[in-house]
Each structure stands twice: as C-alpha cells, then as structure tokens.
Amino acid sequence: MKLQMAENSLFAILLRSSWWISFAIAAGVVAVSNALLPSGYVIYGAVGAIPFIVIGTIAASRQWRKPSATRIAETVSQVRVMSWPEFAAAIEAGFRRDGYTVERLSDAAADFQINKGWRVALVSAKRWKVARTGVEPLRDLVDAKARREAHECIYVAVGEISENARRFAAERGIRLYQGPELAALLPALSLRRSGSLPASR
C-alpha cells in the first residue's frame, strides 16, 4: 500500500511553501537546542532539525525545476498553433524523456497509454485547444481507465477548465496538465523558440 502524507500536515504544508522556510525552522531547532540543552545533549536536540532539512531539500529541488511564468506562457503560445500530429509527437517525446514507455491509442477518450514500471496511465490530449472543458470528456476518460484497467489518467488542456470539471477531476484523481505541467514536459519548445534548438524536420 502506498503511504500518502496528509495534505494539511506540517511537512505537507512545508513542501508547498518556499524552501527556505524549512531551513529556517531547522536552524531554529539547532539554535534552541544550543541555548536550552546541556552541552552533552545538544546533538540530540539538533537531530530534530534533520526532517526539516530533508523537506527543505525536496522543496528546493521541486521549486528549482518549476518552469518560470515566461516559459509557461511561451509553451502555451506554441502548443496553441501546433497541429495534432506535431503536438502528439511532442507529448510522446516528452513522456519518453521522463522515462515512460508510450503507446498511441485509437480510443476516442484517450490518445496515449504510458507506462513506468508497473504503473499504467491513460492520457487524453487531442482536445488541448478547446476553449472550455466540461465534465463530459473527463468522465469518458475515467470510463476508458476502467475498461483498460489503468491506474491513473491525465487530461491535457491549455484552455479553461470549468469548476465542475476541476471538482470532478479532483474527486476521480485525474491529473490535469495545463501550462505549468506542459512547460515541464516539453522544455524543448522554449529552447527552440530561443534559437538554442533547431526545429525538427
């Protein structure tokens, strides 16, 4: 069984906060230990700082890799003008770069099946340009997930997603890939725009 950190636990909150907050708490724990404990016991008090250092390191790593607002805007701008074959190839290459095996599907509700280890996910991406996504395509994706016995599903969209659709996605565990997620998945797009990477032929 996969253990999951409680969403509102201290460590979960720190993971969502700026990385330096965890390191500041760790420094505070060490300072309090030095101030209040006998010299022979300071080391035992300072050990309490270790979890905060670990959380701070994880948070810093995540935030370092997080795409900038400029890169997100550039990615969204580029994918909006892509044809489906271009976008599908970019999505496939992005997932392969992240260590997934990718299979294209002919299912009306899902365009890719991606695998990493024993985990299987379905990806719906063909409606990425739709101005506003409602619940229906997400419901179809969940049905496809059940038919194919997948573990999770991903819905890709650069347009607006309605509140009802967001709520449905949260309830059913659907991962929404929008600007930030696409910028992380498709870093080559921003490189190509800057001239650092030649366009594919």
C-alpha positions in Angstrom: 0.0 0.0 0.0 1.3 3.4 -1.0 1.6 5.7 2.0 0.5 9.3 1.4 1.3 12.4 3.5 -1.7 14.1 5.0 -2.5 17.2 2.9 -2.6 19.6 5.9 0.3 18.0 7.9 3.2 20.3 8.8 5.6 18.6 6.4 3.0 18.7 3.5 2.5 22.4 4.1 6.3 23.0 4.1 6.6 21.1 0.8 4.2 23.6 -0.7 6.0 26.5 0.8 9.2 28.3 -0.1 12.2 26.0 0.5 14.0 28.5 2.8 11.2 28.2 5.4 12.1 24.6 6.2 15.8 25.5 6.5 14.9 28.4 8.8 13.0 26.1 11.1 15.9 23.7 11.1 18.3 26.5 12.1 15.8 27.5 14.8 15.7 24.0 16.2 19.5 23.9 16.3 19.7 27.4 18.0 17.1 26.4 20.6 19.0 23.2 21.3 22.2 25.1 21.8 20.5 27.6 24.1 18.5 25.3 26.3 20.2 22.0 26.5 23.4 21.0 28.3 26.4 20.7 26.1 26.3 16.9 26.1 22.8 16.8 24.9 22.8 19.5 22.2 23.4 16.9 19.5 20.3 15.0 20.4 18.2 18.1 20.2 19.8 19.1 16.9 18.8 15.8 15.4 15.2 17.2 15.4 16.3 19.5 12.6 17.1 16.7 10.2 13.4 16.2 8.9 13.2 19.9 8.2 16.5 19.8 6.2 15.2 16.9 4.2 11.9 18.6 3.5 13.7 21.9 2.6 15.9 20.0 0.2 13.0 18.3 -1.5 11.1 21.6 -1.8 14.1 23.4 -3.2 14.6 20.7 -5.8 11.0 20.9 -6.9 11.0 24.7 -7.0 14.3 24.8 -8.9 12.7 22.7 -11.7 9.5 24.7 -11.7 9.1 26.5 -15.1 9.1 30.3 -15.0 6.0 32.3 -15.9 7.7 33.4 -19.1 8.4 29.8 -20.1 4.9 28.7 -19.3 3.5 31.5 -21.5 5.8 30.6 -24.4 4.9 26.9 -24.2 1.2 27.6 -24.2 1.6 30.1 -27.1 3.4 27.5 -29.2 1.2 24.5 -28.5 -1.9 26.6 -29.4 -0.6 26.9 -33.0 0.5 23.3 -33.4 -1.3 20.7 -35.5 -2.4 17.5 -33.8 0.4 15.4 -35.3 3.0 18.0 -34.1 1.5 18.1 -30.6 1.1 14.4 -30.3 4.8 13.9 -31.3 5.9 16.5 -28.7 3.8 14.9 -26.0 5.1 11.4 -26.8 8.7 12.6 -26.8 8.2 14.4 -23.5 6.9 11.4 -21.7 9.6 9.2 -23.2 12.2 11.6 -22.0 10.7 11.3 -18.5 11.2 7.6 -18.6 7.8 6.3 -19.7 7.1 3.9 -22.5 4.4 5.3 -24.7 1.7 3.6 -26.8 -0.6 5.5 -29.1 -4.3 4.5 -28.8 -7.3 4.7 -31.1 -9.7 5.1 -28.2 -12.0 8.1 -28.6 -11.4 9.0 -24.9 -7.7 8.5 -24.6 -4.8 9.1 -27.0 -1.8 7.5 -25.2 -1.1 4.8 -22.8 2.0 5.5 -20.8 3.8 3.0 -18.5 6.6 3.4 -15.9 7.3 0.3 -14.0 4.0 -1.4 -13.2 2.0 1.9 -13.2 -0.2 2.5 -16.3 -1.8 5.8 -17.1 -4.1 7.0 -19.9 -3.5 10.4 -21.5 -6.2 12.4 -23.3 -4.6 15.3 -25.3 -6.5 15.7 -28.6 -8.9 18.3 -27.2 -6.0 20.5 -25.9 -7.1 23.6 -27.9 -10.8 23.5 -26.7 -11.6 26.9 -25.2 -13.5 25.4 -22.2 -13.5 21.9 -20.9 -16.5 20.5 -19.1 -17.1 17.3 -17.2 -18.0 15.0 -20.2 -14.6 14.3 -21.7 -13.2 13.7 -18.2 -16.0 11.2 -17.5 -15.2 9.5 -20.8 -11.5 9.3 -19.7 -12.4 7.7 -16.4 -14.6 5.1 -18.2 -11.6 4.3 -20.5 -9.4 4.0 -17.5 -11.8 1.4 -16.0 -12.0 -0.5 -19.3 -8.3 -0.7 -19.7 -7.6 -1.3 -16.0 -5.2 1.7 -15.9 -4.0 3.1 -12.5 -4.5 6.8 -13.3 -5.3 9.2 -16.1 -4.1 12.6 -17.4 -6.1 15.2 -19.2 -4.2 17.8 -21.3 -5.7 21.3 -22.0 -4.5 24.8 -22.5 -8.0 26.3 -22.4 -10.2 26.9 -19.4 -11.4 24.0 -17.3 -14.7 24.6 -15.6 -15.1 24.5 -11.9 -17.3 21.4 -12.1 -14.7 19.7 -14.3 -11.9 20.6 -11.8 -14.0 19.2 -9.0 -14.7 16.0 -10.9 -11.0 15.7 -11.7 -10.1 16.1 -8.0 -12.7 13.5 -6.9 -11.6 10.9 -9.5 -7.9 11.5 -9.3 -7.4 12.9 -12.8 -4.2 14.8 -13.3 -4.7 18.0 -15.2 -1.8 19.0 -17.5 -2.1 22.7 -18.3 0.5 25.5 -18.8 3.0 24.7 -16.0 2.8 20.9 -16.5 3.3 21.2 -20.3 6.2 23.6 -19.8 7.9 21.0 -17.6 7.0 18.1 -20.0 8.0 20.0 -23.2 11.2 22.0 -22.3 12.4 21.7 -25.9 9.7 24.1 -27.1 11.1 27.1 -25.2 14.7 26.1 -26.3 13.5 26.1 -30.0 11.9 29.5 -29.6 15.1 31.0 -28.2 17.1 29.5 -31.1 19.1 27.0 -28.9 17.5 24.1 -30.6 16.9 23.6 -34.3 13.3 22.9 -35.4 12.6 19.3 -36.3 12.2 18.5 -40.0 
